[in-house]
Amino acid sequence: MIFDIHSHIKRDYKNQEKLEADLLDDMKKNNIALRVVSTLEGKSVPEQNDYISNLVSRYPNELIGCAVINPKEFDSVEETERALNLPGIKMLEFNSLEHGYYPDSCTNISEILEIVEAKNVPVKVFVGLGARSIPQQWIVHTQKHPNIKFIFLHMGCFDYGYGCVDLALNNDNIYVETSNQYEVQILKKAFTKLPKGKIVFGSSYPERITKCSIDVFEMFHIDNGYLDNIFSECFKDILSY
């Protein structure tokens, strides 16, 4: 049984039912029991979050909703409060690369995280690829909010993977997610240095092929208990599932 903490769904008003069917079919093909889904596409951030809430409410046994917030927008604090009260929304996601800001200097983030902490919701942050998504840019926030569980997506990708592993090792509230991380030495460092409960599986479907995200672990001959923790137990801990 595999739990997937990071996936997206594309938006196409002419073909949305097919995209939803494909997402669910991908889960069946790859033995994904539960999947967290968000979207970065739509008319507006509130519309995107409303769509995700509607989607996961139709498939409550398969899907968990994740709201996406752009802290550059003037109403981002209000949208955070609203989105986290929507049915099925259990996580929050930031993507500084997509929305174009620096996490350590974007003013609304601190107020947003105060709401997140009050609601006891975990946070996913995009890290890797460029100057706006350096893992260390989030440290001011992770240290200010030690009770929030931060998932650093893609384990920092290729640019920042080694340092991302160190941050997870040295900060109790930082976890790393596995999708889009294919650098053997970075993964080897993570599996060697990080204890159980710090690495969580994600597929990054549909941008990445789910089977490839699963099969990457075969190269490392990981202990079954450690692997089970990556595929399911860490997910359960983060989401109190």
Steps between C-alpha positions, in 0.01 A plus 500: 500500500640839394390846610590789268545838667560706185307504173331756280211504258497707184201712402313475169135604503437295184661185636499519882314173557766316299780658704329394821447147370866481397613608848290230669600237245867580561443433870350158429779403261769589752338380825456853636252472786473872575623807314535867592408718201526870421490714187701797379264567209173692486334840473617605845646355820155489672350326196782246499453423868122472459551251219735284710252502788223389264719228346614342825149522645385276216777246573555520879640148526764559233595867512607768750491864399791745518437871457755709311566855622684780320620731780566781252128553457339767718226266623728200565452512878122502464518227235706284736232525768227427248676215320592315819131493593398339171388135510782253443787753517764365741827659382641825364749537215736782402674515162736797490630401157152494344387821668829690492604609849781454750374297799719679754375848405139457390310688769171308513657161573542563872132588547394205285706262712340631818165383360653169394647439845170579671326245278777239542542452125822374333665711231666397174756732343665476160879496531752465220562665163611860522549788738136519615481146635808444714416278802686727743264786411231322701705459818388831647145365482568143615683628806231757583230230473648180648155344537431509126612199298678625187543262205781610268384377161724313258774477765641825360522361143850483353610852591448486876456133589805450722422803715133410512585165660710679761212733586267204554763332718552805719143631530228293664215657301652463152426196284612425144284366218639272232348590162721649227813403693703260287856597597642176636745660743237732649260211550778285645582775748133531600455126554827479692472810718128548566317287757158347448227756488685773310448388140154484343403365159356724231439435132465853353237352267432589218823694444690183587416134435380338822663164430838669452455682831441163668763297316784740586526336845597163348853627437577532870400167659325682784391309810131410475412676823670820387331479160158442654554813706568700183200357315241527777597558863658845457195613304275385785711684755502826305126498441403329828320248283 
